[in-house]
Amino acid sequence: MPGREGAAGEDSGAGQRSDPVPAAEPAGPPEEGPEDGRERATGNDGEARHRAEADASSEEADASQARGPVAAVGSAAVGTSREGGRAAGAPHHAVGGAPRAGAPGPAGPPGAGPGPAPTHAHPLHGPQPWPPPVRRPEPWLASIRPTRRAPARVATLWCALATALLSGLLLGDGLGVNLLIVAVPAALAAFFAARAAGRRLRPWTAAWALGGLALLVVPALRDAGWPTFLAVVTALAVGSLALHGGRTWPGVVLGSVGVLDSLVTGPVWGWRGLRERADGSRGRWGPALRATGVAAVLVVVFGALFSGADAAFADLLGELIPDVSGIDAPWRFLLFLVGLAGALAAAHTAAAPLRWDRLALHRGAARGRVEWALPLIVLDLLFAAFIAVQLAVLFGGYDKVLRETGLTYAEYARQGFWQLLWATLLTLVVIGLALRWAPRDGARDRALVRAVLGTLCVLTLVVVASALRRMDLYVDAYGLTRLRISVAAMELWLGLVLVLIIAAGLLGSRWLPRAVAGSAAAAVLAFGLVSPDALVAERNVERFETTGKIDVRYLRDLSADAVPALDALPEPVRSCALREIELDLRETEQSWYDTSWGQARAREILEKRPASAGGPSCPDHGRYGGDGDPYDGTRDGYDEDADPGDLEDFDPGTGMD
């Protein structure tokens, strides 16, 4: 081929001969090439290298003759290329006449542009082009990590320092309004870092930020630990979403925990920013430190004098200033480091967030209409049959169902709720998998998907309503507990998710990931604001007024949020229910910043009407045993003095009839 001949040059022509040709000696003295000049300059070393190459050429020729004529072609081509190239004064060539890397090739005509692609000689097929270099794919983490990071500003560093100081001073004793106070400078640090990086405040970012701060109001209002824990964890997830700003499912799910990536890189980024600012403003650090030290000395000296002069002023300072002792110093220092690392991690994420939205979810291969729709249609029919039975039970009465099934009232209500809750969860999984492999060839396929999945969502909403009805019947008969109100709240949220899925099928699903995350945050906020412990106490007090049955031992384990409702009980049941709560409040010394509104309200009620009863004087109301359920805080057992004939309607979930 002409292209190959031009690329190989005159030397590669020897490689096309059918018989081995020995390397020809030049007729006259050769011209001095680059390699010859280099050998001559090096003296004996160059001559030794030349003799070694000649010996290697001879050995290759002998070996090729021993292998046969076909193999000798390649050896002859190599030998001719080596000697011919030196005789002509050309640079070294690789096998087949291709220039070696770094060596200049023959000059082409002016304006001809780059020559053909480099080739290599094959013993059977002649010169072959080199394969293109393999391009390795970019790591997925590098594709979502930003390439440019704005340095830490002075305002960001000051806010991070304020967060660390407040964490060490206020978070050592408990949770209350102190958590909201600590979160404010941390949010400001993230705001200043984002503004320095050129990021704009978008509506969803503002909504996530305000939602996170609103969730931190729950610890300031409620004394119960479980809604407080849910609110704090959800606030961290929502705050991480505010820093990342995800829109897709990967962006929302991974963005809610993405701030953890900056727990190490954030402090390093802050230290670099501090060094840059310190190098540029060395003259201003000295006066600032001296002024801060003088102010601290003046406040301590005159504050001590005024405290000794007036007891009221001393009490005011004691309530406002945190009690920091030497014993708590390691714990306070650890909280200082945690607050500093958390604030810098939030600021670093705001300045250079990971772009989780760049992670694309690849849809599965589209299935045929029959293969995809037939299982879902069968599932729709099964749901419809179950709902028809529920309607028959509703209009026919529960007594008939209990006689036919042989179940008690408690067994029927309790079993139904948990199965229906799992059915709702699995339905959401089925919908997600069905959308992944749904047919999508045209408008008819889209209509089929909407019809089948929309019907399934509507039927699942009826199942949700049936589960909530079961729980309501169960609570009316046996009382409300923490576990029951929690799973009922979860069932309500799952119903809301189904409504959002139906709306997404009609209006488009671009907004669905953020809407589901926002509904979860709103549900946790509402759950904390309604005070679940107070609701549990109110429902049990109402049940006591109606039936005269109440589990006092269970109510003792509630938080101070239940005190206003339990205060309405008659004596001595009231004192028996409030005695443990009152002792906990008296033994706990709290400051203004770690006291919730529920605790303050309970202290006020118990100061006016303290609980006087206790111990053996408390009567037994209802049936309860000694072992508690670790999930519900209830007891499995019954009163030893109970009549065995009264145990037919006994509920082991609460220890009550």
N, C-alpha and C positions, 0 to 999 in steps of 0.2 A: 504493500500500500504506500502511496506517496507520503502520507502523513507520518507513517512510521519510519520511512527512510530518512525523511528530513529531521525527525527527532533524534534518530540514532546517529546520524552523521555518517562519514565515510567508514569509520571503524566498524559500525554495526553491519555493514555490507558483508564483511567476512563471516559473520555469523549465519548468513543465508546459504553458504556453500554446503554441498552434500558430503565432501570429503575433508578430513582434517588437513589444514595447511599450516606448515611451520611458520613461525614468525620470521619475516624477511629482515635482513640487515640493511640498514640505509646505505645508499651508494656513496655518499660523501659524508663529510663531517656534519653532524646534526646541528640545527640551530639551538641556541641556548634558551630553554624554556624556564618557567618559574621554578620547577622542581629541580632542574639541573643546576640552575644558579644557586639554589639553596644548598644542594649537596656539595657543590664546589666550595661554598663558603664554610661549610662545616668540616671539610677535610676528610679524615679517615672515617668518621662516622657515616658520612654520606656514601662513601665507597662500600662500606660494610653493608649498609642497608640495600644498596643496589645489588650486590652479590646475593643477598638473601632472597630478594624478589626474583632474581633470575633462577636460582635453585628451585624456588616454589613453582615457577612456571614450568620448569622441566619436569618436576614431579607430577604436576597436573596433566601434562601431555602424556607421560607414561601411563598414568592411571586411566586416562580416557581411551588410549589404545587398548588397554587390557579389558575395559568394559565393552568396547564394540564401537562400530562406526557411528551409531546414533549419538551415544554419549560423547564421542570425540568432537562432535560439531560444536557443542557448548564450550569445550576446553580450547578448541582452536580459536573460537570467537573471542574468548577471554584473552588468550595470549596475543592475538593480533591487535586487540584493542589496547592492551597495555603498551606493547612495543611500538605500535604504529602511532599511538598518541604521543609518546615521548619523542619519536623521531620527527614528528611534525611540529613539535614545540607546543602542542595543545595541552590543556590541563587534564588532570586525572579524570577518568570516566569509570563509572561502575559497570557492572556486568551488562553486556548488551550495548555499551556506548552511552548510557545515560549519565549526565554530569553528576558528580557527587555533591552532597549538600555543602554549600559554602563555596564551591569552586565556580568561577565564571565560565559560562558556556560561549559558544561561537556567536559572534555579533551578527544580527540580522540586518536587513536593509533598513535604512532610516524610515521612520513612520510606519513600520510594519506592526508595531505593538508587541505585546508579549507573545512568546513562542508557544508551541503546542505543549500539552500537559506532559510532565515527566513520565518516562516509561522505564520498564525493567525487562531484561531479556529472559525468556523462558527457553529451556533446552529443546523443547519440541515445537512450540508455537511462535517463537521469535519474540520481538519486543512487545510488551504488554503495558497498558497505562497503570499507574499506581492507583489503588483504591482511594476514594475520598476519605478524609479524616472522620472518625466517628464522633458525633456531637452528643455528649452526655446530657441527660435531662437535668434541669435545675432542681435542687432539693426543694420540697414543698414548703419547708419553713422559710427558706430564703425568698421564696416568691411572695410570701405574705408579710415579710418584715420590711419596714421602710428603709430606704437607703440613706436618707438624710434625717438627722436628729438635731433639733434646736438645742442650744446649750441652756443650762439651768440659769434662770434669771435671779436677781437679788430678791425680788418679791416672793418667788417660789421658795427660795431657801429660808427666808424668814418665816413663812407660813409653815413650812415643814418643822422648823425648830419650835414654833409655838404649839404645833400638834404634839410633838414629843414631850414638851414640858407639861402640857395639860394632861397627857396620858399618864405620865408618872405621878402627877399630883392628885388627879381626880378618879382614876380608874382602879385604885387599889382596894377599895372596900366593897363596891357593889355597882349595880347598873341603875340608872335613873336618867335624870336630865343631863348628867355628865357625859353620856355617850353622844348626845346631840351637840353639846358644847365642843367636844373634841372633833366631831365631824365637820364643823364649820370651817376652821382653818385648813383642814385637809382638802375640803372642796375648793377653797380659795387657791391653794397651791396648784391644784389641777387646772383651775381656770386660768391662772397666770401663765402656766406652762403651755396650755393650748393656744392662748392668744399670742405668745411669743413664737409658736410654731406656725402661725398663720391660719389656724383652724377657726371656722365660724361656728357660732352657736345656732344649731338647727332646732326645729320644734321638738323632734323626738329626743334629742339630747337634753333639752330643758325639761321635758316630761320625765325622763328617767332620773335626772338629778333631783327634781322636786319629789318624785315618788320615793327615792331612797331616803331623803331627809324626813319625809312624812312617816316612813316605817320606823324611824328611830324615835318617833314620838311614843310608840307603844311601850317601851321600857319606862318612859317617864310617867305613864298613866297607870300601868298595870303591874301588880305584884306577882302574878302567876309566872312561873318560869317557862312553861312550854310555849305560850304565845309569844313571849319575849324572845325566846331562842329562834322561833320561826321568823319573827320580824327582823332580827339582826342578820340572820343568814340571807334572807331575801333582800335586805338593804344592801349587803355587800354585792350580791349578784346584779341588782339593778344599777348600783353605782358603777360596776365594771361595764355594763352595757352602755351607760352614759359616756364612759371614756372611749369605748370602741365605736359605738354607733353602727351595730350590725343591722342588716335588713333581711338576709336570707336565713334559712334554718341553720346552716353552719355558723353564720355570723351571730345569731341569737344564742344558740346553745353554747358554743365555744367562747363567745364574747362575754358571757356571764361569769366565766372563770378565768378569762384571759389576763386579768390583772396579776394573777399569780406568777406569770412569766417575768414580771418586772420586780419581784421581791429581791432579786440579786442584782440585776442590771440597774435598777432604780437608785440604790445607794451609791453604786459606782458612778453613775451619771451625775448624781448630786455632788459627789466628792470632786469630780473633775470641774464642775461648774464653780465650786467653792474655791478651788485652787486658781482658776482663771480670774475670778473676781478679787481674790486676795493679792495676786501678783499685780493687778492693775490699780489697786487702791490701798497700798500699804500705809500711806500716811494718814488715812482716815480711820483705821482700826484702833489705833492707840487712844485717841480722844473718846471714841464711842465706848470702849471698854472701861476707861477711867470714869466716865460719867455714869455708866451703869453701876459700877462698884460703889461710888459715892452715894448714889440714890438708895441702893440696898442698905448701906450702913445707916443712913439717916432714918429710913423706915423702920429698921429693927430697933434702933435705940429709942426713938420717940414713941414707937408703938408699945414697947415694953414699959416706958414711963407712964403713958396714958392708961394702959391696962392695970397697972398697980394703983393708979389714982382713982379709978372708977370701975366698980364691979360690972355695971351694965355694959360699959364699953368692952370690958374683958370678955363677957359672954358673947357679944357681937363678933369680936375677932375670932373667938373660938369656934363659932358656927361658920364663919366665912372662910377661914384659913384651914386647909387640910392638916390633919394631924400626922406629921411625918416623923417617925422615930428611927433610931438606929437599927432596930430589929427588922423593920420593913424596908431598909435601904436596898438590899439585893432585889427584892420584889419590885420596888419602885424603879430601880435602874433598868430592870428587864422590861417593864412597861414603857419606859422612856425609849428604849431601843426599838420596841415593837411599834410605837407610835411614829418614830422617825422613819423606820423602814416602810411602814404603810403609807405615810404621806409622800415619800419620795417615789414609791412604786406607783401611786396614783398619778403623780405629776409626770413621771416618765411615760406612763401609758398615754396620758393626755397629749404629750408632745410627740410621741412616736408610737401610735397604736398599731397592733397587728391587724392586717386586713383579712379578717376571717372570711369576708364575703367573696374573696377570690377563690376559695375552695369550692369547686363546682360539684354538685351531686349528680352523678351520671344516672340517667333514667334507665330502667331495665328494658329489655327487648319487648316490643309491643306484642301482645298475644292476639290470637284470633277472637272474634266476637263471641263465638260459642264457648271456646275454652275459658275465656275470662268471665263471661256473664253467667254461665250456668251455675257455678258454685255460689255466687252471690245471690242469685234469684232463689235458690234453695234455702239459703240462710234467711232471706227476707220472708219466705213462707213460714219458716220455723218461728221467727219472731212474731209474725202475725197470729200463728196458732197460740202461742203463749199469751199474747195480749187478749185474745178472745177468751181464754180460760180465766184470766184475771177479771175481765168484765163480768163473766158469769158468777165468779165468786163475789164480786162487789154487789151485784144485784140479788144474788141468791142467799147471801148471808154466810158468815164464817162458821156458824154452828153446823151447818150441813157439811161443809168441807172437813171440819174437825172430826165429825162422826165417820165420814167415809175414809179418811186417811189414817185415823187413829192417833193423830198427833195432839199434843196439848197446845194451848194458846201460845205459850212462850216458845215452844219448839217451832211452831209454824212461823211466827214473826221473826225469830232470831235467824233461822236457817235461810229464809227467803232473802233477807237483806244482803248477807255476805255473798251469796251466789249471784245476785243481781249486780252487786258492785263489781265482781270479777267479770261478769258478762259485759258491762259497760267498758271496762278497761280493754278487754280483748277486742271489742268492736272497733275501738280507735286504732288498735294495731292492724286489724284487718283492712280498715279504710286506707291506712298509710301504705300497706303492701299492695292493695288493689290499684291505687293511683300510680304506683311505680311501674306496673306491667299493663296498664290500661291501653286499649287500642286507641290510636290517635291518627287515623288516616284522613279524616275529614269531619264535616259537620255532623254526619250521622253517628259517628263514633263518639263525638263529644256529647251528643244528646243521650246516647245510651249510657255513658258513664254518669252523667248527671241524674238520669232517671233511676238507675240501680242504686247508686250510692246515696242519693237524696232520700230514697225510700228507706234505706237502711238507717240513715241518721234519724229520720222522723220516728221510726219504730223504736230505735234505741232511746229516744227521748221519753217515749211512753214507758219503757222499762225503767228509766231513771225515776219517773214519777211513781211507779209502782214500788220501787225500793224505798223511796222516801216515805211513802204511805206505810210500808211495813215498819220502818223505824219509828214513825209517829205512834203507831199502835203499841209498839213495844215499850216506848217511853211512857205512854199513858198508863200502862199496866205495871211497869216495874221501875220507873224513875229514870232520870237522865244522869249520865256519867260523862266523864271527860272523853273516854274513848268513843262513846256513841255520838257525842256532838262533833267530834273531829271527823269521823268517817261520814257523817251526814253532810258536813261542810264540804268535804272532798267530793261527794256525790253531786252536790249542787254545782261545784266548779266544773266537773266533767260534763254536766248538762249544758253549761255555758259554752264549753269548748265545742260541743256538737252544734250548738246554734251558730257559732262562728264558722264552722266548716260548711254548714248549709249556706250561709251568707257568702262565703268565698266561692262556692260553686255557682252562685248567681251573679256575683259582682266581680269576680276575679280574685286570685289568691296571692297577689303581691304583698298585701298588707297582713296576711294571716300570721306569719311567725311573730311579728311584733305585737299583734293583737293578743295572741295566746299568752305571750310572756307578760304583757300588761295586765291581762285578766288574772293571771296567777298572783302578781304583786298586789293587785287590788283586793283579791280574795284574802290574802294573808293580812293586809291592813285592816279590812273589815272584821276579820276574825279576832284580831287583837283589840279593836276598838269596842266591840260589843261585850267584851269581858266574859269569856266562856265560863270561868269559875262562878261568876255572879249568876249566869243563866242556869248553871247546874243547881246552885243553891235555891234559886227562885222556883224552879220546877219541882224540886223535892219538898220545899215548904208548901207549895200548892197541893202536892199529893198528900202530904201529912194532914192538911186541913180537910181533905176530902175523905181519905181512907183511914187516917190515924196511924199510918205506917211510915217509918222513916229510918234510914240507916245512919245513926249518929256517928258511928265509928268511921264511916266513909267521909262524912262531912267534916270531921276534924282535920282531915288531911288537905283540905282546900286552902287556898291562899287567903290573904287579907282582903282580896277583892270580894269574897263571899260574905264578909261581915255585915254589910247593910241588909242583905236578904235574910241571913240567919238571925239577925237582931229581932225580926218579927215573930220568932218562935216563942211559945209560952214557956215559962219556967216549970220545971228545971231543965227541960230539953234545950232551951237556949244556952244556958251556961255550960251544959255538957258539950254542945257543939262548938262553942267559942273558947273553951278553956285552953286548948292546945294552941290556937292562933294567938290568944292573948299572951301566953308564956313566950312564944317565939318573938313577938313584938317587944316584950320587955327585955329579953336577953340580948336583943340586937341593938347596938348603938350605931346610929346612922346620922350622917350629915345631910344638909339640905340638898346636895347635888346627887346623892345616891339613894334618895327616898322617893318612891313613887307616890302619885296622887292617891292610889288605892291604899297604901300603907298609912298615909297621913289621915285619910278619912276614917280608916279602921281605928287608929289610935284615938281620934276624937270621939268616936262612938263608945269605945270601951272605957275611956276616962269618965264619961258621964254615967254609964251603966256597966260596971265591971262584971266579969263572969265570976260567980261565987261558988257554984257547985263543982264537984269533982270527985273522982275516984268511985268508990262503991255507991255513993248516993245517987249516981246517974242511973235512971231506969233504962231498961232495955226496950226499945221500940223496933219492931221488925225482927228479922232473923239475920244473923251474921255470925261468921266464925272467925278464926284467928289468922288464916293465911290469906295474903293479898295477891291479887292478880298483878304481875309486874307491868302490864300494859294499861290496865284500867284503874288500878288502885283499889279494886273491889275485892271481896272475899268469897272464897268458895267454901261453903259450909252452912250450918244452920244452928239455931239455938238449941242447946242441950235440953231445955225444958219444953221444947215444942212437942205438940201432939203429933205422932207419926201420921195420923190421918190428915193433917193439914199440909203435908208436903207434896200434894199432887200438883199444886200450882207454884211450887217453889222455883225460883229463878237462880241457877248457880252463877249467873253472870254478875249479879249484884248482891246475892245473899238475902234477897227480899222476895216476898210473895208476889 
